Amino acid sequence: MSLTTPEGIQKLQTALHAKAKGSPDFRFYTLYDKVHRKDLLAFSYACCKANGGAAGVDRQRFEDIEVYGEERWLDELAQELKNRTYQPLPVRRVYIPKADGKSQRPLRIPAIRDRAARMAAVLVLEPIFEADLLPEQYAYRKDRSALDAVRHVHKLINTGHREIVDADLSSYFDEIPHAELLKSVARRVVDGAMLHLIKMWLEAPVEETDDRGNKRQSTRNRDKGRGTPQGSPISPMLSNIYMRRFVLGWKRLGHEMRLGAYIVNYADDMVICCSSGAEQALAVMRNMMLKLKLAVNETKTRVCSLPEEKFDFLGYTMGRCYSVKTGRAYLGTVPSKKRVQRICQAVSDVTGRHRTQQDAETIVGTLNRKLMGWSNYFCLGPVSKAYRAVDKHTTRRLRQWLCDKHKVAGQGTGRFSDETLYLKFGLIRLTQRTNSLPWART
């Protein structure tokens, strides 16, 4: 859900950005007083509420805050920040499955009060640091997207940069060193109260509940001085600030020009597109990451040469494609097999037998939202083959679900034909979307 930023906050952000952009060496010294502004905290809370999310360690939900009184709750938080008595609560650790289905990604859920305070800090700091981020960085930025990053890589490989460093960093968010990160922040911010606030959030303990319901707290971040937790509103901005050190260093040290090697970065995903000398570029990257106290995941990092090989980036497989019409080979992008498998698994989850108590309208509506969201992202290059595979899987699964629900024997192709699923039940057909994308059929 997208909220309109209030005019007063827009003016503040515009002024901060203009000052940062116009004075690259300026260091901001009065920012903390903006964080506890009532209008800014109220909008921060609204942003957090729009994003939803689970409760933190205090188990306080948005519904609880509404009952307590939003104005009263915001006044108390603003007073704590203003009096500098604010102390963040521990963050609650939860795990979500990774795309491979074999491992889990740890997320850290702050309490809503801490989310609101962190979002307020983001509203103040982001316009400043946005002025410094580099064009090669695409994540978590206004008017930039993962699709833009994919397009950038596609352009590079079609202009002669066909030796690719497919890089992977080991637990990037969890390994960002606090001292170096705070130095990067302090390059622009000298407000001690603001820096102290960020440090408290970085060092907040993590509370975890084991299988027996026992709770324990870990101070790993504080003890090791590492990590900006995923799940926090301020984490994306901090991760971009620290990655900027690598991208900027790569350019200023002359590696981009000397090696003809161009970085494209999205959060912890990165490729380096080289005209030649990719092995040398990889060696330089390893050395730079070592100095930044980050680790390269050697098992997932590799060099590949197009068009003989292919590589995946942000869900797309990039490499040699063939035109269906002419048979001509060209360098392009297609949805990766893993992403096709993932959407098919999501379709299977929606149409499981345990959902037969739901009505068909609800199931089809859920399927359509998932399919539209997936195809809105996977719309670059020749997508017809992937769309056909997803359409085929979706019709089969929905037909089986209808048979289970109505206790119809057999495969149900007579009663629930493809035309019935599309016309009567309103299931969308992805392959029809390529009619407005002529290049997608090549």
N, C-alpha and C positions, 0 to 999 in steps of 0.2 A: 504494500500500500504506500502510495506517495503522498506526502503532505506538503502543502504550500508553506514555505518559510515566511513567518511574519515580517512585515516591512522593516521594523526596527532592527531585527536580527540581520536581515539582508543588508542594511546600510552598514552595520558593524562589520560584517564579513567582507563587503566590498571595500571598505576603508582599509582593513587589515591586509587584504590581498594586494590592493594597489600599492600600499606602502612596502610590502615585501617584494613585489615585482619591480618597483621603481628603485628600491635601495637594497641590492643583493647582500650587502654586508651589515645591514641594520639588525640590531638585536633588540627584541621586544622586552620591555622591563615592567610593564603594568598590564598584566593579563588576568591575574587571579580574581580581581574584583568583577570581571565580566562573568566568570563561571557561576557566581551565586546571584546574578541578576534574576529577578523573579520571572520576567518574560522568557528569558533564555532557558531557565530550569523547567518552566511549564511546557515549552516546546520540546525540550529534551525528553520529558516524561511522555508527551504525546507520541514522539517518534518510537520510544521503547514500547509503548502500548500497541502501536500500529504493527510493530514487528512481532509482537506476541512473545512466546517463549515460556519456559518453565520457571517456577519459583526458585529462589536461591536457598541458602542454608536456613534462613529464617522462615521459609515456607510461606512468605507473604506473597499473595497473588494480586493482580490488578483489581480483581473484584473486592478483595479485602480493603484495598486502599480507597476504593470508591465508597465503601461503607463507612470507613473511618473519616473520610472527607479529604478530597484531593487537595483543596486549598490549604487545609490545616497541615497535611502531610508535606506539601511543598514548602510551606513556611518553616516547618521544623528542619527540613533538609537545608534550606537556604541559610537558616540561622547557624546550623552546625558548620557549614562551610565558611560563613562570614566570620564566626568566632574562632575558626581554625581548631575546633574540637572534633571535627569529622574524622572518623576512623573507618576504613572499609572493613566489611565482614569477610570471613573466609569465603572462597568460591567453591561451589559444589561441582564435583567432577562427575560427568556422565560419559558414556561411550556410545558412539554410533557406528554402524558397520561401514567399512570402507568399500570402495567400488569393487574390489576383488572378491568380496564376500568372505574372505578368510581371516581378516584382521579387523580391528576396531580403531577408530580415531577418538582420542580423548578430547572432550570439550569441557570448558570450565564455565559454569553458569554463575555470574555474580547475582547478588540480591538486587531487586528492582531499584532500591535507593542508590546502590552503587552504579547500576547501569545508567540511571538518570544523570548522576554526577559525571560519569565518564563521557556520556554523550554530550553533556554541556561543554566539557573540555574539548571534545572533537569539534564542536561548532565554532569554538574560538580558535583552535590551533590549525585546523585543516586549511583554511584560506591562506595561512602563512606558508605552510609547507607545500601546498599545491603549487605555489609560485616557483618552487625549487625543483619539483619532480621533473624527470626527464621524459622526452617523447617516447623512449623505448619502454617505459613503464605504463602498463595498461590496467592494472587491477585497482578496484575500489576508487575510481576517479569519475567525476562527472563528464558526460559526453565521451567516455571511452568504454570499451567493452572487450570481452574475450574474442568476439568476432572480429573486432578491429585488429587485435593481435594476430589472429589467423590470417587475415588479409595482408598484414605487413609481411609475415613470413612467406606467404604465397608470392608476393611481389619480389621479395629478395631471391627466392629460388628460381624465379623466371627472369632474373637479370644477372645470372651467372654465379650466384652464391650457392653452390650445390654441394659443398662439403659442410656437414652439419655436426655441431657438438650438441647432442641431445643430453642436457644436463639435469641432474637431480640432486637436491640437497637433502641431507639426512635431518629430518625433523626440524626444518628451518625455524618455525615459530617457537618451538621449545628450546632452541639453542642460541637464539639471539642474545649476545652478552649484554648485561645491563649497563655496565660502566661505559662501554663503547656506544651503546644506543643513547644513553643520556648525554654523552658528549655531542652526538649528532643533533639531539634536540637543543642542547645549550648553545649550539652554533647560531641559533636563531632566537632562543628564549633565555633570558637571564633573570626572569622572575623566579626568585627562590621558592616561593610558596607553590607556584605551578609545578616546578621541577620536583618538589617534595611530594606533591600529590601524585604525580606519575610514578615516582619511585615506590610509594606505598602500594599502588595498584600492581606494579610489577612483582612486589615481594609478598603479596597477600597469600596466606596459607591456603592449601587446598584440602577440602573435606571430602572424604570418600566413605561410602557405606559398603561393607562386605556382604557376602551371601547370607550371613547370619544376622544382618541388621546392625552390626556394630559399626560405630563411626570412629574414624581416626583422621587426624590432620597431618599433612605433610608440609614442611617448609622448604622443599627442594629448591624452589625458585630463589628464595632468599639465601639459602645455604650455598648454592652453586653460583648465584648471581647470573642466572640465565633464564630466558623464556618470556615471551609475551603471549598470554593464554588465548587460544582460539575460543571464541564465544563472547569475548569482551568487545564493546563498541569501539574501543580505542585501539585494539590490536591491529586491524587492517592498516590504519594510518602509521603506526609505529613500525610495522613490517616494511612498508614502503619507504619510510625515512631511512631505515638501515640498508635496504637493498640499493638505495640511491648511491651509497658509498661505493659499492662495487661497480655499478654502471658508470658513474662519473669517473672513477679511477681508471676504468678500462679505456675511456675516451681520452682523458687527460694524459695518461701514460703513453698514448700513441698506438695502442694495440689495434684499435679499430682501423686506422689508416695503414699501419705497417702490415697487418695481416689481411686486410680487406675483410674484417670479421665484425659483423653487426649483431648486437644483442637484441632480442625481443623477450620481454619479461612480463609475466602475469603472476603476481604473488610469489609462490615458491616454484612456479613452473618457468623454465627458461630454455631457450635455444640460442646458439650462436651460429649464424649463417656466414660461411666463409667462401671467398672465391678460390682459396687454396690454403694449405697449411693448417688444416683443422686439428691435427695432432698437436701442433705447437700451440694453438689457441687453447686446447684442453689443458696442456701443461701450465700455461700462464694462468688460466682460471683456477686450477688447483692451488697454485702458489698464492694467488690473491685471496682466495677463500680461507686459506690457512692463516693469513695475516689478519683477516676479519674474524677469526676464531669460529669459523663455520666449517662444517664437514661435508665433503662431496660423497654422495652415495655411489661407490664404485661399481656396485652390482647393477645399477640402473643407468649409469652414465656411460655413453658410448659415442663414437664417431661413426657417421654413416655417409655414404656418397650416393648422390642422386645422379642418374635415374636408376642405377643398379639396385639400390636399397630404398627402403621407405622408413619413415619415422612417424610417431604419433605426437600431436601437440594439441592440448585443450580439446580432446575428444575427436579430432580429425586425423586421419591418416594422410600423409603427404608423400607424393612420389609419382611414379609413372601411371597414367591413366590412358584409356583407349576410347576414342569416340565410337559410339555405337553406329553412327551413320557412315563414317568414312574409314574407321579402323585406324585413324591417325593417332600416334602416341604423343602425349603431351604431359607436362608436369602440372598436377592439379591436387585437389583435396576431395576426400570422400569421408563420410561418417565412419569412424573406426568400428571394427567388429565388436569391440568391448562395449561401445556405447549402444550399438544396435541390440546386443544381448541384454544390456541393462534395461532398456525400455521394454523389451519383450518380457523380462522378468517382472517389471513393474505391472505390466498388463496382466500377467499370470496371477500376481498377488491380488489385484483388484477383482479378478473373476474366479477366485477360489471357491470351493464348495461351501466354506464356512460363511459365505456372503449371500447364500441363496434366499435368506429371509428378507433381504433388501429388494426394493422394486427395481424394475429394469431402467426406469428413468434415472434413478440415482446412479446406477452402475455405468450406464452409457455416459451420463454427464461427467463422472469422474474420469472415465477413459478419454473422453474428448478433451478435457482440460490437460491431461497428461500428454496426449498426442500432439495437441496444438503447441504446448510449451516446448516439447522436444523438437518439433519441426520448425518452430520459430528460430531455434538456435542452429539446428542442422539444416541450413538452407543454402550453403555454399557448395559450388561444384556439382558434379553429377550425382544427385541424390536419389534418382529413380529406383535403382537397385535396392538401396536400403529401405526406401519407402514401401516398395512392394513386399519386402520381407516382413516389415512391421505390420502392414495391412493384412497379409496372409495369416500371421500369428494372431492378430487381434480378432479377426473374424472367426477363426477356429476356436479361440478361447471363449468369446462371447456366445457363440453357438452352443458350445458345451455347457456353459453356465445356464443358458436358457433351457437346455434339455434337462439339466439337473433340477432346475427350479420347477419346471412343469412336468417332471417325470416322464419325459419323452424318450422312448427307447431308440437305439441306433445313433447315427451321427447327426441327425436332425437337419440334413441339407435340404430336405423337401419343405418342411414347415418353416425353417429359418434359413432361407437362402441368403446369399450375399445381398441381393437387391432388397430383401426384407429388412436385413440389418441396417442397411444404409438409408432406405426410404421410409420405412415404418418406424424404426427405433431411433433414427437420427444419428447413427454412428458416422463420424467423419471419415473420409477416405483420403489418405495422405497423397496418393498418386495423382489425385485431381489437382493438388496444389502446384504441381509442376507445369500445369497449363499456363500459369502466369509467369513461369520461370523457364523460358525456352532453353537456356544453356544447361539447365539441370537435367535435361533429357539426353545430353550428348554422352 
